[in-house]
Amino acid sequence: MSKRILIVLTSHGELGDTGRTTGFYVAEAAHPWQTFTDAGHRVDLVSVQGGRPPQDGTDLNDPAQHRFLETVDLNTPDPGRIDASLYDAVFFAGGHGTMWDFPDNPALAALTRTVYESGGVVAAVCHGPAGLVGVTLSDGTPLVAGKRVSAFTDEEEAAVGLTEVVPFLLASRLAELGAEHVPGPDFQPQVVRDGRLVTGQNPASARGVAEQVLAAFDAEV
């Protein structure tokens, strides 16, 4: 049965006060999009502020990215225009921009809670799990509490020289919320599925996260 999946993109385009640009990491949207669409599912996009979100890491030599950018409409709605009841999964793509506008976003949090509590799958990759930071369930507990997760590690953040630039360290924050962060080797694929929550550590994990979303659909957990 065909499912409907929402990929969430950051609208934040400034990398702190470095003068460098950021945005959503294109591969982390394109590879899941390709995986989902090739499996026959419908995929929609949303960004925090709506409109055309800023891009980072674009590589048009990557066939998946080229196809994604040639095919999708990047003139996106904002979360307030999304009917969460229509979706079987929500997928938070990464990119450093997410660290500024995904956490504690009421519209994204409400959307994610609705999808999850309706039996849907919630997924995120790399810095995308920043979108889980402000999500609480109806009983007030953090969505990630007591769950195994993977996200861009503190060590990886140090390796790219941005420990003092990002507003917080993502893996540490998830652990503070009660998650069990399960790291893999730096910049190598690492995907963790805990029931209907699927997370991945870095760009190399994007396709694997999407594949585990499909596995979660098949498991009907």
N, C-alpha and C positions, 0 to 999 in steps of 0.2 A: 504494500500500500504506500502510495506517495505521501511524503511528509512535507511540512512547510517549515523552513529554517530561516531565522533572522540573524544576519551577521552585523555586529555592532562595530562602528569605526569611531576613532577619536576625531575631534574637530580642533585639537590643540596643535599649533604649528611652531611653537617656540621652545627651544631646549633650554629652559631656565634663563639665565642671564648670559649664556655663552655666545649669543649672537648667531648660533647655528639653528637651522630649521629641523623640524621633526614632523611627525604625523603618524598615520597608520602605516605599518610595514606591509608593503603590497603583497609579498609572498605569503604572509600569514592570513590574508584574506583570499588570495587567488587559489592557493592549493586546496584549502577546504572547499571553496566554491566549486572548483573543478570536481573534487571528490563527491560532493553532494549532488551536483547536477548530473554527473555521469551515472550516478546511481538512480536517477529518475526523480529526484526531489526538487521542489521549488525553493529557490533562495531569494530572499529580499535583503536589502541593505538599509541601515539607518545610521545616522551619525548624531553626535551629541547636540550640535547646533543646527543640523540640517544643512542643505546645500552641498557644495562640493568639498569634501574633506581633504586636508593636506596629505600628501603622500611622502613616504620615506622608503629608501632602499629599492627603488624601482629598477628592475633588470629586464629589459625587453628581449633579451636573448633567452630568457626562461619562457618556454612555450605557454605554461600555465598563466604567467603574468600577462603575457601578450594577449592571450585569448580573453582573460578577465577584463583587461582595460579596453579591449576592442568591443566587448559584448555588453557589459553591465552599464546601467545608467547611474553615474556617480552623483547625480543631482538628487540627494537623499532627503527623506523626511527627518524630522527630529522625533525623539521618543514620545513626545506628547501626542503625536498623530498616529501612533501605533496601537492597534487592538491586540493586546497580548494573547487574548483567547484564541486567536487564529493560528498560533505557532506551537509546533511540537518540540522545537529546540531554539535556544538562543546561544550564539557563538560570539564571544568577545575576541576580536582580532587584536594583536598587539601593536607595538610601536611605542616609543618613549612618550609620545603625547598622551597616551592613556593615563599616565601617572598623575596628570594634572586635572583631567576632566571626567574620568570614569568614577573615581571614588566618591562616595557620599552624594551621588546624583539621584535625587528622589525619583525622577521619572524612570531611569534605568533600573533602580532598585525595585520599584513597584512592578515593572515589566518582568524582571527576572523572577521575583517571588511568585508572580501569577503563573508563569510558565512552569516553574518547578513544582509548585503546590498543586498544579493541575495534572501532574504526572509526566511533564515534559523533561527534556534533557537540557542541562546548563553546561556550557563548555567554554574554555578560554585557553589562550596560548601565549607564552612569553610574558609580556607585560599586560596582556589582556586580563589576567586574574585581578588586576586593579579594579575591574568592574565588580568583583565579588566583595570588595572590602566593606562597602556600606550596605550590603544586602542582609536583611534580617527576615526570618520567617514570621508567620503570624503570631507565634508565641513569644517573639522578641529575641530569639536566639540567632546568632550569626549563621548564615547558610553554611559556612565552611566549618563551623565548630564540630569537632569530633570526626572530621572527614580527612582522608588522605588526599593531598593535592601536590601539584608540581607547578612551579613558576620560575621566572628568571631569578637565578640565585644571587645572593649577596656577593659571592665570589665572582660571578660573571659581571655584575655591575662594576665591581672593582677593576676587573680586567679591561673593561671598555672605558675606564676612567671617569665614571659618572656618579660615583658614590656620593660626592658632595653636591651634585647638581640636582638629582631627583629629590622630590619632596619627602620621600621615605624609602626604605628598603622593602621591596615587595614581599620577599620570602619571609622576612622577619615579621612584617605586619600580619601576614596570614597566620603565622604561628601564634602571635599575640591574640588573635581572635579565636584560638582554640583548634586550628587546623594542625594536622601532622604533615609538615612539608617533607616531601620525599625527593631529595636531589639526585641527579645523575651526574656524570662527568661533564665538565664545562663544554658547552656548545655542541654536545652530542644529543641525539634524540632521547627524550625521556617523557613518557606519557603515563598518566595515572588515571584510572577510572575507579571511582568509588560510587557504585550504583548509578544514579543518573547525573552525577557530577564528573566531568571529564576535563582534565587540565594537562597542559604540556609546558615544558621548561623554556623553550627557545625557538627560533625560526625553524630549526631542523626538525622540530616536533609537530609542525602545523598539520601536515598530512596525516600523521599518526593520530592526532587528536580527532580529526574528522572521521577517520576510519573507526575509532572507538565510539564516536557518536552513533555511527551506523550500527555498530555492535550492540549498543545500548537500545536502539530501536528494536533490533531483532530479539533481544532478550526480554523486551517488554517489562523491564524492571520498574 
